[in-house]
Amino acid sequence: MLLAFSFLIGFYPEIRSDSLMIPPKDEWFSEDKFHHFAHSAAISSSVYLIANNIARTDDNTSFYISFSISSLIGLSKEIKDSKDEKGTASSKDLIYDIAGVLFGILLVSIGGS
């Protein structure tokens, strides 16, 4: 937990004068949103299977490990995007990331290993 907190503090967004610019149009349905969903689902299902089959953790622990790691990756990506010159961070992307994480875990937990 301390490591995750330290990692997030390192990406703490700084306030810039150009951060007050109008962000680009962020649609709810786009190819970018599909990529956020699909990549998050792939990462979370992979982490779940690794935790469950290789580390031999129970289903609940595998869920928490997979959800935590996958969500942290998505959150880190959005924090990185907020520091980018173009300022392309999006709360909609983060919502698609979380939906993909949950879908990936659901898919492998129902489908079995």
Residue frames relative to the residue before (quaternion, step in Angstrom):
aa qw qx qy qz dx dy dz
M 1.0000 0.0000 0.0000 0.0000 0.00 0.00 0.00
L 0.6538 0.5107 -0.3083 0.4655 3.56 0.99 -0.87
L 0.6290 0.5338 -0.3272 0.4609 3.56 1.06 -0.77
A 0.6547 0.5023 -0.3096 0.4725 3.60 0.95 -0.86
F 0.6455 0.5154 -0.3185 0.4650 3.59 0.96 -0.82
S 0.6538 0.5072 -0.3084 0.4693 3.58 0.95 -0.87
F 0.6308 0.5417 -0.3200 0.4542 3.55 1.05 -0.81
L 0.6852 0.4818 -0.2856 0.4655 3.57 0.92 -0.90
I 0.6240 0.5396 -0.3473 0.4459 3.59 0.99 -0.73
G 0.6221 0.5583 -0.3355 0.4344 3.57 1.07 -0.71
F 0.7339 0.3850 -0.2225 0.5135 3.58 1.17 -0.54
Y 0.2903 0.7866 -0.5064 0.2013 3.60 1.27 0.19
P 0.4061 -0.7452 0.4653 0.2516 3.60 -0.58 1.09
E 0.3032 -0.7414 0.5717 0.1779 3.52 -0.97 0.88
I 0.4756 -0.6629 0.4945 0.2997 3.57 -1.12 0.62
R 0.0451 -0.7852 0.6174 -0.0113 3.54 -0.82 1.06
S 0.5924 -0.5827 0.4135 0.3722 3.54 -1.15 0.51
D 0.6861 0.4757 -0.2952 0.4645 3.60 1.06 -0.67
S 0.5135 0.6453 -0.4252 0.3728 3.61 1.25 -0.05
L 0.6089 0.5546 -0.3486 0.4474 3.58 1.25 -0.17
M 0.4402 0.6953 -0.4554 0.3397 3.57 1.30 0.05
I 0.5720 -0.5776 0.4493 0.3706 3.57 -1.19 0.48
P 0.4030 -0.7279 0.4929 0.2546 3.60 -0.70 1.03
P 0.5931 -0.5566 0.4210 0.4015 3.59 -1.18 0.42
K 0.6409 -0.5305 0.3861 0.3984 3.55 -1.24 0.49
D 0.1188 -0.8044 0.5820 0.0103 3.54 -0.74 1.12
E 0.1910 -0.8131 0.5462 0.0642 3.54 -0.22 1.33
W 0.5262 -0.6249 0.4745 0.3277 3.58 -1.19 0.55
F 0.7799 0.2156 -0.1150 0.5762 3.58 1.07 -0.70
S 0.2908 0.7281 -0.5731 0.2386 3.54 -0.57 1.20
E 0.6743 -0.4748 0.3623 0.4344 3.55 -1.28 0.17
D 0.6117 0.5592 -0.3414 0.4433 3.59 1.08 -0.73
K 0.6532 0.5040 -0.3178 0.4672 3.60 0.97 -0.82
F 0.6138 0.5356 -0.3423 0.4682 3.59 1.05 -0.73
H 0.6547 0.5104 -0.3139 0.4609 3.59 0.96 -0.85
H 0.6256 0.5254 -0.3383 0.4670 3.60 0.98 -0.78
F 0.6717 0.5007 -0.2893 0.4631 3.58 0.90 -0.95
A 0.7125 0.4738 -0.2657 0.4442 3.58 0.75 -1.07
H 0.6813 0.4792 -0.3030 0.4630 3.59 0.89 -0.85
S 0.6392 0.5130 -0.3280 0.4698 3.58 1.01 -0.73
A 0.6401 0.5145 -0.3215 0.4714 3.58 1.01 -0.79
A 0.6608 0.5055 -0.3101 0.4601 3.58 0.95 -0.83
I 0.6658 0.4966 -0.3068 0.4647 3.58 0.92 -0.88
S 0.7037 0.4734 -0.2876 0.4450 3.58 0.78 -0.99
S 0.6585 0.4916 -0.3307 0.4641 3.61 0.94 -0.74
S 0.6322 0.5261 -0.3292 0.4639 3.58 1.04 -0.72
V 0.6686 0.4869 -0.3006 0.4749 3.59 0.88 -0.92
Y 0.6244 0.5386 -0.3396 0.4525 3.60 1.00 -0.81
L 0.6899 0.4806 -0.2869 0.4591 3.58 0.84 -0.96
I 0.6295 0.5179 -0.3349 0.4727 3.59 1.03 -0.74
A 0.6814 0.4824 -0.2947 0.4649 3.58 0.85 -0.93
N 0.7160 0.4697 -0.2600 0.4462 3.57 0.92 -0.89
N 0.7893 0.3511 -0.1735 0.4729 3.59 0.84 -0.94
I 0.7430 0.3832 -0.2348 0.4959 3.59 0.88 -0.82
A 0.7406 0.3741 -0.2233 0.5116 3.59 0.88 -0.94
R 0.3246 -0.7919 0.4629 0.2308 3.60 1.31 -0.21
T 0.3184 0.7241 -0.5437 0.2804 3.57 0.89 0.94
D 0.5612 -0.5865 0.4475 0.3752 3.58 -1.20 0.40
D 0.7275 -0.4633 0.2930 0.4126 3.56 -1.31 0.29
N 0.6623 0.5069 -0.3196 0.4497 3.62 0.90 -0.85
T 0.6676 0.4881 -0.3014 0.4746 3.58 0.91 -0.87
S 0.6253 0.5325 -0.3299 0.4655 3.58 1.02 -0.79
F 0.6266 0.5343 -0.3310 0.4608 3.58 1.03 -0.81
Y 0.6982 0.4774 -0.2839 0.4517 3.58 0.78 -1.01
I 0.6415 0.5132 -0.3251 0.4683 3.59 0.98 -0.79
S 0.6866 0.4893 -0.2802 0.4589 3.56 0.85 -1.00
F 0.6661 0.4997 -0.3076 0.4604 3.57 0.89 -0.92
S 0.6729 0.5147 -0.2985 0.4396 3.58 0.89 -0.93
I 0.7028 0.4626 -0.2781 0.4634 3.57 0.76 -1.02
S 0.6907 0.4868 -0.2881 0.4505 3.59 0.83 -0.96
S 0.6592 0.4966 -0.3096 0.4723 3.59 0.98 -0.80
L 0.6323 0.5326 -0.3242 0.4598 3.57 1.04 -0.76
I 0.6267 0.5224 -0.3343 0.4719 3.58 1.04 -0.72
G 0.6710 0.4924 -0.2959 0.4687 3.60 0.91 -0.89
L 0.6577 0.5035 -0.3005 0.4729 3.57 0.96 -0.86
S 0.6395 0.5225 -0.3220 0.4630 3.58 0.98 -0.81
K 0.6331 0.5306 -0.3261 0.4596 3.57 1.02 -0.79
E 0.6807 0.4756 -0.2962 0.4719 3.59 0.92 -0.84
I 0.6222 0.5157 -0.3440 0.4781 3.60 1.05 -0.66
K 0.6322 0.5184 -0.3242 0.4759 3.57 1.01 -0.81
D 0.6534 0.5129 -0.3115 0.4614 3.58 0.96 -0.86
S 0.6431 0.5290 -0.3370 0.4394 3.59 1.03 -0.68
K 0.6800 0.4592 -0.2844 0.4957 3.58 1.19 -0.51
D 0.4854 0.6781 -0.4207 0.3571 3.56 1.29 -0.20
E 0.6443 -0.5378 0.3841 0.3848 3.56 -1.19 0.56
K 0.7140 0.4497 -0.2567 0.4712 3.59 0.97 -0.82
G 0.3037 -0.7873 0.4914 0.2153 3.61 1.19 -0.33
T 0.2696 0.8191 -0.4630 0.2047 3.56 0.82 1.01
A 0.3047 0.7510 -0.5334 0.2422 3.63 1.09 0.49
S 0.0458 -0.8141 0.5784 -0.0240 3.55 -1.03 0.80
S 0.4177 -0.6881 0.5320 0.2628 3.54 -0.93 0.89
K 0.5905 0.5634 -0.3685 0.4452 3.60 1.13 -0.52
D 0.6124 0.5331 -0.3445 0.4712 3.59 1.06 -0.71
L 0.6583 0.5155 -0.3045 0.4563 3.55 0.96 -0.87
I 0.6202 0.5277 -0.3360 0.4733 3.59 1.06 -0.71
Y 0.6635 0.4825 -0.3018 0.4857 3.59 0.98 -0.82
D 0.5959 0.5541 -0.3592 0.4570 3.59 1.09 -0.65
I 0.6860 0.4760 -0.2850 0.4707 3.59 0.82 -0.99
A 0.6380 0.5161 -0.3313 0.4658 3.60 0.98 -0.81
G 0.6558 0.5066 -0.3063 0.4684 3.59 0.99 -0.79
V 0.6149 0.5443 -0.3353 0.4618 3.56 1.04 -0.80
L 0.6946 0.4713 -0.2766 0.4679 3.58 0.81 -0.99
F 0.6471 0.5167 -0.3200 0.4603 3.58 0.99 -0.81
G 0.6549 0.5202 -0.3127 0.4503 3.60 0.94 -0.86
I 0.6605 0.4878 -0.3048 0.4826 3.56 0.97 -0.85
L 0.6466 0.5211 -0.3160 0.4589 3.58 0.94 -0.90
L 0.6452 0.5471 -0.3182 0.4280 3.56 0.94 -0.90
V 0.7486 0.3862 -0.2398 0.4825 3.61 0.76 -0.92
S 0.6439 0.5200 -0.3489 0.4397 3.60 1.05 -0.57
I 0.6669 0.4551 -0.2939 0.5116 3.60 1.12 -0.62
G 0.7179 0.4757 -0.2539 0.4403 3.55 0.90 -0.96
G 0.4574 -0.6781 0.4574 0.3489 3.54 1.18 -0.34
S 0.4843 -0.6714 0.4795 0.2912 3.53 -1.26 0.10
